C-alpha cells in the first residue's frame, strides 16, 4: 500500500515586528537541529542554515491560538464579571448633610450663624449582600465557562481547517505522483504507436487521461493555497517565512467508548457548567428580591446649633415599603430561575445528542478508512500495476490499463476523503468530550 505523507508548506511574508516569532519557532520547534549544530558541526546535513524552513505541528498552532481576538474578548468578559463581584460586595458610603445659615431673635437684638450636621449610615444592604455576591460569583463562573467553551469552538474550527489543509497537501502529493506515472504510461504508448505496435487512437486516449490528472492537480493546488491563506488569517494574517506543518493523516485516532464520554461531558462540558452557574445566579437573585421586602434600616446622628439652643442625638431611619412590596420583581426572578433550569435540561439533551451523533460519525468514518486501507486500496494498486505490465507486454489493451488506473485513482480519492472525514469527525467528538488532539 502506498503511504501518504502529509507535509504542508505555508507560504508567508516577512514583515516587521514578527522576527521574534520566527526566532521562537526556530529555537522551540527544532531543538534537535540546534543540538546537532553543537555536536556535529562538520556534517553539512546537520547544520541548520538561517533559510531553513521551520517545522510547525498542531501543538505549536495551539500555542498561537490564544492571540485570537475572540479569545481576548472572552478573557475581558471574565475580567468584567470579576469586577462585578467586587461591585456586589461593596459597602455603600454614609451620607452627610450639612446646613448653615443666619438666625436672629424676634426682636432682632441677637443675631448669629446657625449650623446643623446630620450623618446617616445605611444598614439595609447587609441582608442582601451575601446573595448579591453569590449571584455575581455564579456569573463569574458562567463567564469563565463561556470562555472555555469559546476556546474549544475556535480550536475545533482551526482543527477542521488544519485537517483540510493537510488533506489538500496529501492530495497534491498523490496527484503529483499520479501525474508522473500517467506521463510514463503516455511515453510508453507513444513509443508503441511510433513502432506500429498500437493504434494512433491510443495515444489520444492516454493524453486525455494525462490532461484529466493535470486538471485535478491544478484544482487541488488552488484549494491548498486557499486553505493556507485562511490559516494565516486565523493565526494573525501575517507570518515571517514559509512554515512546514507536519501531520499524519493516515493515523486513525482511537475512539473512546460512548457511555464514559457521555458521563464525562455531562459533568465537565463548559456549556453545561455555564448553564448551571446561571441557574445558581437566578436562584440568588430570587433571594435578593425576596429580601427586598424587609424594611431597610439606617443609623442617624445629628447636631444642631441654633440661636438659643444646641441639640445633638441619634436615631433610626426605616424605609417602609408601603406602595410596593416587590411582588413583580419576585415573580420575574422566579420565572427567570425556572427558565434557566429548563434551558439547562435542554442544553444537556442537545449535548448528549451531539456526542452520540459525532461518535457515530467518527466510528463509521474510521471503519471505512481502515477497510479502504487494508482491503481495497492494496488490491486496486496491484490490479493497476498488473494491467500496466500486461499492456507493456502487449497482452492487454490500453482501455483495460486505463480502466484499472481509473479504479485506483478513485480508490485513492475515496481513501483520502475517508481519512480527512475521520480526522474531522473524531476531532469534533474529542472537542465535545474535552479531549484535545495531540498530533
C-alpha positions in Angstrom: 0.0 0.0 0.0 1.2 3.4 -0.8 1.9 5.6 2.2 0.7 9.2 2.1 2.9 11.7 3.9 1.3 14.9 4.9 3.5 17.9 4.8 2.0 21.3 4.4 4.1 24.3 3.3 2.6 27.6 4.2 3.9 30.5 2.1 4.3 33.6 4.3 5.8 37.0 4.0 8.5 38.7 6.1 7.1 41.7 7.9 8.3 44.0 10.6 7.6 43.0 14.1 7.5 39.3 13.6 11.1 38.4 13.6 10.8 37.3 17.3 8.1 34.8 16.2 10.5 33.2 13.7 13.3 33.0 16.2 11.0 31.4 18.8 9.8 28.9 16.2 13.4 28.1 15.2 14.5 27.6 18.8 11.5 26.0 20.3 10.2 23.8 17.5 13.6 22.5 16.3 15.7 21.9 19.4 17.2 18.7 17.8 18.6 20.6 14.9 20.1 23.2 17.3 21.7 20.4 19.3 23.1 18.8 16.1 24.8 22.1 15.3 26.7 21.8 18.5 27.6 18.1 18.3 28.2 17.7 14.5 29.5 21.0 13.2 31.4 19.3 10.4 28.4 17.5 8.9 26.7 19.5 6.2 23.4 17.9 6.6 23.3 18.6 10.3 23.9 22.3 10.0 20.7 24.3 10.0 21.0 27.4 7.9 19.1 30.6 8.6 17.0 30.0 5.5 15.8 26.5 6.5 12.0 26.2 6.8 10.9 25.8 10.5 8.6 22.9 11.3 5.3 23.5 13.0 3.0 20.9 14.4 -0.6 21.1 15.7 0.6 21.7 19.3 2.6 24.8 18.0 -0.6 26.2 16.4 -2.5 25.6 19.7 0.1 27.8 21.5 -0.5 30.6 19.0 -4.3 30.4 19.1 -4.6 32.4 22.4 -3.8 35.6 20.5 -7.1 35.3 18.6 -9.3 38.4 19.2 -12.3 36.4 20.1 -10.4 34.7 22.9 -9.1 38.0 24.0 -12.7 39.3 24.2 -13.6 36.3 26.3 -10.9 37.0 28.7 -12.0 40.6 29.0 -15.6 39.4 29.7 -14.2 37.3 32.6 -12.4 40.4 33.9 -15.7 42.3 33.7 -17.5 39.6 35.7 -14.8 39.6 38.3 -15.3 43.3 38.6 -19.0 42.8 39.1 -18.2 40.5 42.1 -16.3 43.4 43.7 -19.2 45.7 43.0 -21.7 43.4 44.6 -19.7 43.2 47.8 -19.0 46.9 48.0 -20.2 48.7 51.2 -22.3 51.8 50.5 -21.0 55.1 51.7 -22.6 57.0 54.6 -24.3 60.3 53.8 -23.5 63.6 55.5 -25.9 66.6 55.4 -24.7 70.0 56.5 -26.7 73.2 56.8 -25.6 76.7 57.6 -27.5 80.0 57.8 -28.2 83.2 59.7 -30.6 83.4 62.7 -32.0 86.2 64.8 -34.4 86.6 67.7 -37.8 88.1 67.0 -36.9 91.5 68.5 -33.7 91.5 66.4 -31.4 92.1 69.4 -29.4 88.9 68.9 -28.0 87.6 65.7 -25.7 84.6 65.0 -24.8 81.9 62.5 -26.8 78.7 62.9 -25.3 75.3 61.8 -26.6 71.7 61.5 -24.9 68.4 60.7 -26.5 65.0 60.1 -24.8 61.7 59.4 -26.7 58.7 58.1 -25.2 55.1 57.9 -27.3 52.7 55.8 -27.7 49.1 57.0 -30.3 47.7 54.6 -27.6 46.3 52.3 -26.4 43.8 54.9 -29.3 41.4 54.4 -28.9 41.3 50.6 -25.1 41.5 50.3 -24.4 37.7 50.6 -27.0 36.7 48.0 -25.8 39.5 45.6 -22.2 38.3 45.9 -23.4 34.7 45.3 -25.2 35.8 42.1 -22.1 37.7 41.0 -19.8 34.8 41.7 -22.1 32.5 39.7 -22.0 34.9 36.8 -18.2 34.9 37.1 -18.2 31.1 36.9 -20.5 31.3 33.9 -18.2 33.7 32.1 -15.2 31.5 32.7 -17.1 28.5 31.4 -18.2 30.6 28.4 -14.5 31.5 27.7 -13.6 27.8 27.9 -16.4 26.9 25.5 -15.3 29.6 23.1 -11.7 28.3 23.2 -13.0 24.8 22.3 -15.1 26.2 19.5 -12.2 28.2 18.0 -9.8 25.2 18.4 -12.3 23.0 16.6 -12.7 25.4 13.7 -9.0 25.7 13.5 -8.7 21.9 13.7 -11.1 21.5 10.7 -9.1 24.0 8.7 -5.9 22.3 9.7 -7.1 18.8 8.5 -8.5 20.3 5.3 -5.1 21.8 4.7 -3.4 18.5 5.4 -5.8 16.7 3.1 -5.2 19.2 0.2 -1.4 18.8 0.7 -1.7 15.0 0.7 -4.0 15.1 -2.4 -1.5 17.4 -4.2 1.4 14.9 -3.4 -0.7 11.9 -4.5 -1.8 13.6 -7.7 1.7 14.7 -8.5 2.9 11.1 -8.2 -0.1 10.0 -10.3 0.7 12.6 -13.0 4.3 11.3 -13.2 3.1 7.7 -13.5 0.5 8.7 -16.2 3.2 10.6 -18.1 5.4 7.5 -18.1 2.4 5.5 -19.4 1.9 8.1 -22.1 5.5 7.9 -23.2 5.2 4.1 -23.4 2.0 4.4 -25.5 3.7 7.0 -27.9 6.7 4.6 -28.4 4.4 1.7 -29.2 2.4 3.9 -31.6 5.6 5.1 -33.3 6.7 1.5 -33.6 3.4 0.4 -35.1 2.6 -1.8 -32.1 -0.5 0.2 -31.2 -3.2 2.2 -32.9 -2.8 6.0 -33.0 -6.1 6.5 -31.2 -4.5 5.0 -28.0 -2.1 8.0 -28.0 -5.1 10.4 -27.9 -6.8 8.4 -25.1 -3.7 8.4 -22.8 -3.2 12.1 -23.4 -6.8 12.7 -22.4 -6.1 10.8 -19.2 -3.0 12.8 -18.5 -4.9 16.0 -19.1 -7.6 15.0 -16.6 -4.9 14.3 -13.9 -3.2 17.6 -14.6 -6.5 19.4 -14.3 -7.4 17.8 -11.0 -3.9 18.5 -9.7 -4.3 22.2 -10.6 -7.6 22.4 -8.7 -6.0 20.7 -5.7 -3.2 23.2 -5.7 -5.7 26.1 -5.8 -7.6 24.6 -2.8 -4.3 24.2 -0.9 -3.4 27.9 -1.5 -6.8 29.0 -0.2 -6.5 27.0 3.0 -3.0 28.3 3.5 -4.3 31.9 3.3 -7.2 31.0 5.7 -4.7 29.6 8.2 -2.6 32.7 8.0 -5.7 34.8 8.7 -6.5 32.7 11.8 -3.0 33.0 13.1 -2.8 36.7 12.7 -2.8 37.3 9.0 1.0 37.5 8.6 4.0 35.3 9.2 7.7 35.6 8.9 8.7 32.8 6.5 7.5 29.6 5.0 6.1 27.2 7.6 6.1 23.5 7.2 3.2 21.8 9.1 3.6 18.1 9.7 0.7 15.7 10.5 0.0 12.1 9.8 -3.4 12.0 8.0 -3.4 8.2 7.8 -3.2 7.7 11.6 -6.7 6.7 12.5 -7.4 8.0 16.0 -8.6 5.8 18.9 -12.3 6.3 19.6 -13.3 6.3 23.3 -16.4 4.4 24.4 -19.7 6.3 24.3 -21.0 5.8 27.8 -17.9 7.1 29.7 -17.8 10.0 27.2 -21.4 11.0 27.9 -20.7 10.9 31.7 -17.6 13.0 31.3 -19.2 15.6 29.1 -22.3 16.0 31.4 -20.0 16.8 34.3 -17.3 18.9 32.7 -18.5 20.4 29.4 -18.2 24.2 29.7 -21.7 24.9 28.3 -23.3 22.7 31.0 -21.1 24.3 33.7 -22.1 27.8 32.4 -25.8 26.9 32.4 -25.6 25.5 36.0 -23.8 28.6 37.1 -26.5 30.8 35.6 -29.2 28.8 37.4 -27.4 29.4 40.6 -27.2 33.1 39.8 -31.0 33.3 39.1 -31.7 31.5 42.4 -29.6 34.0 44.3 -31.5 36.9 42.5 -34.8 35.4 43.7 -33.4 35.5 47.3 -32.3 39.1 46.8 -35.7 40.2 45.6 -37.5 38.4 48.5 -35.2 40.1 51.0 -36.0 43.5 49.4 -39.4 43.2 51.2 -37.7 43.7 54.5 -37.7 47.3 55.5 -34.2 48.8 55.2 -32.7 50.5 58.2 -30.2 53.3 58.7 -28.5 54.8 61.7 -28.6 58.5 62.1 -26.6 61.0 64.2 -27.1 64.8 64.2 -26.1 68.0 65.9 -27.8 71.5 65.6 -26.6 74.9 66.8 -29.4 77.5 66.8 -29.5 81.0 68.2 -30.9 80.0 71.6 -30.1 76.3 71.8 -27.7 73.5 70.9 -29.1 70.0 70.2 -27.5 66.6 69.4 -28.6 63.0 69.2 -29.2 60.0 67.1 -32.0 57.9 65.6 -33.0 55.1 63.2 -34.3 55.6 59.7 -36.8 52.9 58.5 -37.7 52.6 54.8 -41.2 51.1 54.8 -42.4 49.6 51.5 -45.9 50.9 51.7 -46.7 51.3 48.0 -44.5 48.5 46.5 -44.0 45.1 48.1 -41.7 43.9 45.2 -44.2 41.3 44.0 -43.4 42.0 40.3 -39.7 41.6 40.7 -40.0 38.5 42.7 -42.3 36.9 40.0 -39.8 38.0 37.3 -36.8 36.5 39.1 -38.7 33.2 39.8 -39.7 32.9 36.1 -36.1 33.5 35.0 -34.9 30.9 37.5 -37.4 28.3 36.2 -36.4 29.2 32.6 -32.8 28.7 33.4 -33.4 25.2 34.8 -35.3 24.3 31.6 -32.5 25.7 29.5 -30.0 23.6 31.4 -32.1 20.5 30.8 -32.4 21.2 27.1 -28.7 22.0 26.8 -27.8 18.7 28.4 -30.0 16.9 26.0 -28.6 18.7 23.0 -25.1 17.9 24.2 -25.9 14.2 24.5 -27.4 14.2 21.1 -24.3 15.9 19.6 -22.0 13.5 21.3 -23.9 10.4 20.1 -24.0 11.8 16.6 -20.4 12.7 16.4 -19.4 9.4 18.0 -21.3 7.5 15.3 -19.8 9.6 12.5 -16.3 9.2 13.9 -16.8 5.4 14.2 -18.3 5.0 10.7 -15.6 7.1 9.0 -12.7 5.3 10.8 -14.1 1.9 9.9 -14.4 3.0 6.2 -10.9 4.3 6.2 -9.5 1.1 7.7 -11.4 -1.0 5.3 -10.1 1.0 2.3 -6.6 1.0 3.7 -6.4 -2.7 4.4 -8.6 -4.4 1.8 -9.5 -2.2 -1.2 -6.5 0.1 -1.8 -3.8 -2.7 -2.0 -5.9 -4.7 -4.4 -6.5 -1.7 -6.6 -2.8 -0.9 -6.7 -1.9 -4.5 -7.5 -4.5 -4.6 -10.3 -3.3 -1.4 -11.8 0.3 -2.4 -11.7 -0.5 -5.8 -13.2 -2.6 -4.3 -16.1 0.2 -1.8 -16.9 2.8 -4.6 -17.1 0.4 -6.7 -19.2 -0.1 -3.8 -21.5 3.6 -3.3 -21.9 3.9 -6.9 -22.9 1.2 -6.5 -25.5 -1.2 -8.9 -23.7 -3.9 -6.3 -22.7 -5.5 -3.3 -24.4 -4.9 0.3 -23.4 -8.6 0.6 -22.3 -8.1 -2.2 -19.7 -5.0 -0.5 -18.4 -6.7 2.9 -18.2 -9.8 1.4 -16.6 -7.6 -0.2 -13.9 -5.8 3.1 -13.3 -9.1 4.9 -13.0 -10.3 2.5 -10.4 -7.0 3.1 -8.5 -7.4 6.9 -8.7 -11.0 6.7 -7.5 -10.0 4.4 -4.6 -7.2 6.7 -3.6 -9.5 9.7 -3.7 -12.1 7.9 -1.6 -9.5 6.8 0.9 -8.1 10.3 1.3 -11.7 11.6 1.7 -12.4 9.0 4.3 -9.2 9.8 6.2 -10.0 13.6 6.4 -13.6 12.8 7.3 -12.3 10.6 10.1 -10.0 13.2 11.5 -12.6 16.0 11.4 -15.4 13.9 12.9 -13.2 12.5 15.6 -11.9 16.0 16.3 -15.4 17.2 16.8 -16.2 14.3 19.1 -13.0 15.0 21.1 -13.9 18.6 21.4 -17.3 17.7 22.8 -15.9 15.5 25.5 -13.0 17.7 26.3 -10.2 15.6 24.9 -7.6 17.7 22.9 -5.8 16.1 20.0 -2.1 15.9 20.4 -1.0 15.4 16.8 
